[in-house]
Amino acid sequence: MLYLTKVAFGCDSLEFLTARIAARAEMGPVRLTTRYRPKRYEELIGGSLFWILKHKLVARSEILGFADSEDGRIDIMIGSEVIPVRPMPRRAHQGWRYLEADAAPPDWRPGDTEGDEMPAALAGELAAMGLL
């Protein structure tokens, strides 16, 4: 499985990102426009787009497919659910980048036995320092 990473541009929190995607889902499929279709796009369908927020991977959305847009660009169609992941440091970049499955962070679920006592903000700070 292959994934993508993308900066959550203009978002200052995971809650804001979740609300933004939910609002866009009300108007139909959530589409992210990009200039070029990824060369390995077939491997990405069914995978995830991981969101970068404040130099950390913080959440993911399912990649449903790719479509040509009317202006000659490509739409990445994603699911409306934003799934938090264990925060992982990641440099910001323009556009999207590939992420191999073995480098992807696991989902962060309430009630996880590992680390469920640690607040998400603290976990993010420790991850940024490379301690988690």
SULCOR-V131743 format. One record per residue. N is the residue number from 1. D_FIRST is the distance of its C-alpha to the first C-alpha in whole Angstrom. Layout:
n=N d_first=D_FIRST
n=N d_first=D_FIRST
This chain:
n=1 d_first=0
n=2 d_first=4
n=3 d_first=7
n=4 d_first=11
n=5 d_first=14
n=6 d_first=17
n=7 d_first=21
n=8 d_first=22
n=9 d_first=25
n=10 d_first=28
n=11 d_first=27
n=12 d_first=29
n=13 d_first=28
n=14 d_first=25
n=15 d_first=27
n=16 d_first=28
n=17 d_first=24
n=18 d_first=24
n=19 d_first=27
n=20 d_first=27
n=21 d_first=24
n=22 d_first=26
n=23 d_first=28
n=24 d_first=26
n=25 d_first=25
n=26 d_first=29
n=27 d_first=29
n=28 d_first=26
n=29 d_first=23
n=30 d_first=22
n=31 d_first=21
n=32 d_first=20
n=33 d_first=22
n=34 d_first=21
n=35 d_first=23
n=36 d_first=20
n=37 d_first=17
n=38 d_first=14
n=39 d_first=14
n=40 d_first=11
n=41 d_first=11
n=42 d_first=10
n=43 d_first=6
n=44 d_first=7
n=45 d_first=9
n=46 d_first=8
n=47 d_first=6
n=48 d_first=9
n=49 d_first=12
n=50 d_first=13
n=51 d_first=17
n=52 d_first=19
n=53 d_first=23
n=54 d_first=26
n=55 d_first=23
n=56 d_first=21
n=57 d_first=18
n=58 d_first=19
n=59 d_first=17
n=60 d_first=14
n=61 d_first=14
n=62 d_first=12
n=63 d_first=12
n=64 d_first=14
n=65 d_first=14
n=66 d_first=16
n=67 d_first=20
n=68 d_first=23
n=69 d_first=25
n=70 d_first=29
n=71 d_first=30
n=72 d_first=27
n=73 d_first=24
n=74 d_first=21
n=75 d_first=20
n=76 d_first=17
n=77 d_first=17
n=78 d_first=16
n=79 d_first=17
n=80 d_first=20
n=81 d_first=19
n=82 d_first=19
n=83 d_first=17
n=84 d_first=19
n=85 d_first=17
n=86 d_first=19
n=87 d_first=20
n=88 d_first=19
n=89 d_first=21
n=90 d_first=19
n=91 d_first=22
n=92 d_first=22
n=93 d_first=22
n=94 d_first=22
n=95 d_first=20
n=96 d_first=16
n=97 d_first=14
n=98 d_first=11
n=99 d_first=9
n=100 d_first=7
n=101 d_first=6
n=102 d_first=9
n=103 d_first=11
n=104 d_first=10
n=105 d_first=13
n=106 d_first=14
n=107 d_first=16
n=108 d_first=19
n=109 d_first=21
n=110 d_first=25
n=111 d_first=26
n=112 d_first=24
n=113 d_first=26
n=114 d_first=25
n=115 d_first=26
n=116 d_first=28
n=117 d_first=31
n=118 d_first=30
n=119 d_first=30
n=120 d_first=27
n=121 d_first=29
n=122 d_first=30
n=123 d_first=26
n=124 d_first=25
n=125 d_first=28
n=126 d_first=28
n=127 d_first=24
n=128 d_first=25
n=129 d_first=28
n=130 d_first=25
n=131 d_first=27
n=132 d_first=24
